[in-house]
Amino acid sequence: MSAHPWLTETPWPTRQLPREDLTRRIEHFLATHWMGVLCTTGRNGPIGSPMEFYAEGLVTYLLPQPGSPKVKALQADPRICLAVHAANCGWASVRGAQIFGRAAFIEPGTPDHERAMTVYRWEASSVQLGRPLDRPPQMPLLRIDPDRIVYTEQWLRKDGFGPRQIWHRDPDKRASALQYGH
């Protein structure tokens, strides 16, 4: 007997949340987390790098180390996936988001960079790294505008929704439901 009987039901529900509800859940999730794995494709294959990120709505900002393998990979192929997951204590608490899109670098000294650095919380990292606090780091900032987000939340099953929800930039594009279960 499970403490959460809805977890044992198979097949898992596939019903999708209304777009506004899904968008709101993803925005909340991204606003309350700050570490993810940035996945790129390099010359020798996949590269996964743990990265600090900050979000404004569904747009995420990262500050990659200039000249790093991930930066070189993004310059050759801007397709990315940023994978973020919540701490969990079992199936009922599983939550995460995979953000797929194209990376765009925002150069320092531009109005876009200045505005983006108001979203990116650079001060805490600067303190830890012994950098000055009088102005944000003057290095390219990475912006990810999502094309698609795969959001997972097992708790949605309790209300009859699929645990895997797909958000698309194109509001007319609908996710196809997948059957899951054990």
Secondary structure per residue as TSV (DSSP state, phi and psi in degrees):
chain	resnum	aa	ss	phi	psi
A	1	M	-	360.0	128.3
A	2	S	-	-89.9	146.3
A	3	A	S	-66.1	-21.3
A	4	H	S	-127.0	87.4
A	5	P	G	-56.6	-30.1
A	6	W	G	-63.5	-20.4
A	7	L	G	-71.8	-24.8
A	8	T	T	-87.7	-12.4
A	9	E	-	-69.8	131.3
A	10	T	S	-132.7	153.1
A	11	P	S	-67.4	161.0
A	12	W	-	-65.9	149.2
A	13	P	-	-61.7	154.9
A	14	T	-	-124.4	-2.0
A	15	R	-	-59.8	134.6
A	16	Q	-	-92.2	143.9
A	17	L	-	-67.1	152.9
A	18	P	-	-59.5	146.2
A	19	R	H	-52.4	-43.8
A	20	E	H	-62.4	-41.5
A	21	D	H	-66.3	-43.2
A	22	L	H	-63.4	-45.4
A	23	T	H	-58.7	-44.8
A	24	R	H	-62.2	-42.5
A	25	R	H	-63.7	-43.5
A	26	I	H	-66.0	-44.0
A	27	E	H	-58.6	-43.8
A	28	H	H	-62.9	-44.2
A	29	F	H	-59.7	-48.2
A	30	L	H	-67.4	-33.3
A	31	A	H	-71.4	-20.2
A	32	T	T	-108.5	12.0
A	33	H	-	-134.0	159.0
A	34	W	-	-143.2	1.9
A	35	M	E	-125.8	139.3
A	36	G	E	-150.4	179.4
A	37	V	E	-113.1	117.5
A	38	L	E	-86.5	120.0
A	39	C	E	-108.9	125.3
A	40	T	E	-129.8	174.2
A	41	T	E	-118.6	113.8
A	42	G	E	-97.3	-177.5
A	43	R	T	-57.8	-34.7
A	44	N	T	-104.1	15.6
A	45	G	E	118.0	-161.2
A	46	P	E	-64.9	146.2
A	47	I	E	-129.0	125.5
A	48	G	E	-119.0	122.7
A	49	S	E	-127.1	125.6
A	50	P	E	-65.9	133.4
A	51	M	E	-141.3	144.4
A	52	E	E	-77.6	138.5
A	53	F	E	-142.4	160.3
A	54	Y	E	-138.8	145.4
A	55	A	E	-120.0	149.2
A	56	E	E	-126.4	104.3
A	57	G	T	66.4	-124.3
A	58	L	T	-99.2	-2.5
A	59	V	E	-87.1	132.0
A	60	T	E	-114.8	149.3
A	61	Y	E	-124.6	136.1
A	62	L	E	-132.8	155.4
A	63	L	-	-121.3	84.6
A	64	P	-	-76.1	152.6
A	65	Q	-	-68.6	121.8
A	66	P	T	-56.0	138.9
A	67	G	T	79.6	-0.5
A	68	S	-	-71.7	160.8
A	69	P	H	-55.5	-36.5
A	70	K	H	-67.9	-36.0
A	71	V	H	-66.6	-44.2
A	72	K	H	-62.5	-40.2
A	73	A	H	-63.7	-41.7
A	74	L	H	-68.2	-31.3
A	75	Q	H	-68.9	-30.6
A	76	A	H	-85.7	-34.6
A	77	D	-	-147.8	104.0
A	78	P	-	-77.0	0.6
A	79	R	E	-70.8	134.9
A	80	I	E	-139.8	167.0
A	81	C	E	-137.8	127.5
A	82	L	E	-107.9	115.9
A	83	A	E	-104.1	126.4
A	84	V	E	-127.2	135.8
A	85	H	E	-135.5	153.0
A	86	A	-	-89.0	156.8
A	87	A	-	-63.2	144.4
A	88	N	-	-140.6	162.4
A	89	C	S	-129.6	28.5
A	90	G	S	138.1	178.2
A	91	W	G	-55.4	-38.4
A	92	A	G	-63.8	-22.2
A	93	S	G	-105.7	5.4
A	94	V	-	-66.8	123.1
A	95	R	E	-145.5	144.4
A	96	G	E	-172.7	168.4
A	97	A	E	-142.1	136.7
A	98	Q	E	-113.1	116.3
A	99	I	E	-103.1	118.3
A	100	F	E	-108.5	135.8
A	101	G	E	-178.0	-157.7
A	102	R	E	-121.7	137.5
A	103	A	E	-81.8	141.2
A	104	A	E	-131.1	130.9
A	105	F	E	-88.1	136.3
A	106	I	E	-109.7	119.9
A	107	E	-	-80.2	143.6
A	108	P	T	-62.5	154.4
A	109	G	T	85.2	2.0
A	110	T	S	-105.2	155.6
A	111	P	H	-59.0	-35.8
A	112	D	H	-63.1	-39.7
A	113	H	H	-66.8	-45.7
A	114	E	H	-59.2	-43.8
A	115	R	H	-67.4	-42.9
A	116	A	H	-62.9	-33.7
A	117	M	H	-72.2	-10.5
A	118	T	H	-79.3	-19.6
A	119	V	H	-88.8	-44.9
A	120	Y	S	-73.1	123.3
A	121	R	-	-87.0	77.3
A	122	W	H	-77.1	-20.0
A	123	E	H	-61.4	-44.4
A	124	A	H	-62.6	-43.2
A	125	S	H	-65.3	-39.8
A	126	S	H	-61.3	-40.5
A	127	V	H	-61.2	-47.2
A	128	Q	H	-63.9	-34.1
A	129	L	H	-93.6	2.3
A	130	G	T	71.5	27.3
A	131	R	-	-93.1	157.1
A	132	P	-	-66.1	153.2
A	133	L	S	-105.9	7.7
A	134	D	S	-79.6	-16.5
A	135	R	S	-161.7	153.8
A	136	P	-	-63.5	158.6
A	137	P	-	-55.8	138.4
A	138	Q	-	-100.2	68.4
A	139	M	S	-137.6	156.6
A	140	P	-	-57.8	139.2
A	141	L	E	-106.2	141.9
A	142	L	E	-97.3	129.6
A	143	R	E	-115.5	134.0
A	144	I	E	-120.0	113.1
A	145	D	E	-97.1	116.6
A	146	P	E	-72.0	141.0
A	147	D	E	-92.4	-36.1
A	148	R	E	-151.3	142.2
A	149	I	E	-129.9	126.9
A	150	V	E	-99.7	111.5
A	151	Y	E	-106.8	129.2
A	152	T	E	-117.0	129.3
A	153	E	E	-150.0	105.0
A	154	Q	G	-62.1	-29.7
A	155	W	G	-61.0	-24.9
A	156	L	G	-59.6	-27.3
A	157	R	G	-59.9	-32.2
A	158	K	G	-59.3	-32.4
A	159	D	G	-100.3	13.5
A	160	G	T	84.2	12.4
A	161	F	-	-100.5	154.4
A	162	G	-	-65.2	142.9
A	163	P	S	-71.9	-16.7
A	164	R	E	-113.2	116.6
A	165	Q	E	-116.5	139.8
A	166	I	E	-115.3	123.0
A	167	W	E	-104.4	134.4
A	168	H	E	-120.2	145.7
A	169	R	S	-56.6	-44.0
A	170	D	S	-76.5	110.0
A	171	P	T	-64.4	-17.2
A	172	D	T	-85.0	-13.0
A	173	K	-	-81.8	130.0
A	174	R	-	-109.0	146.1
A	175	A	-	-77.3	143.7
A	176	S	-	-89.3	139.3
A	177	A	-	-81.5	135.2
A	178	L	-	-107.8	144.0
A	179	Q	-	-89.3	126.7
A	180	Y	-	-125.0	157.8
A	181	G	-	160.1	165.0
A	182	H	-	-116.1	360.0
